[in-house]
Amino acid sequence: MKLIVQILALNEEETLGTAIAAIPRDISGITTVEVLVTDDGSTDRTVEVAHKGGADHILQMPCNVLGAGSCDRRAARPFQTRHQVSVSTPAKQQPDFA
């Protein structure tokens, strides 16, 4: 079973690296953990921080016109398979996987 952790980001260069680092890559019962950062039109260094922070996938929206719900759904589509679980978390809030 694969887990995709999607981080929704809009101008989150200050917190995104910490959010990515907080995601455990070894979870019992999960074969693969991947991080998908969905950038909803950031104008700061969010995408650069995602690359440097170790995100497996980065989806860049051209501008912030979609809103979080639409951005979340559009980003998840290419990654949806029968053998996967996905969760979303904002970059502003540190994920707690305990």
Rosetta blueprint (number, residue, H / E / L):
1 M L
2 K E
3 L E
4 I E
5 V E
6 Q E
7 I E
8 L E
9 A E
10 L L
11 N L
12 E L
13 E L
14 E L
15 T L
16 L H
17 G H
18 T H
19 A H
20 I H
21 A H
22 A L
23 I L
24 P L
25 R L
26 D L
27 I L
28 S L
29 G L
30 I L
31 T L
32 T E
33 V E
34 E E
35 V E
36 L E
37 V E
38 T E
39 D E
40 D E
41 G L
42 S L
43 T L
44 D L
45 R L
46 T H
47 V H
48 E H
49 V H
50 A H
51 H H
52 K H
53 G H
54 G L
55 A L
56 D L
57 H E
58 I E
59 L E
60 Q E
61 M E
62 P L
63 C L
64 N L
65 V L
66 L L
67 G H
68 A H
69 G H
70 S H
71 C H
72 D H
73 R H
74 R H
75 A H
76 A H
77 R H
78 P H
79 F H
80 Q L
81 T L
82 R L
83 H L
84 Q E
85 V E
86 S E
87 V E
88 S E
89 T E
90 P E
91 A L
92 K L
93 Q L
94 Q L
95 P L
96 D L
97 F L
98 A L
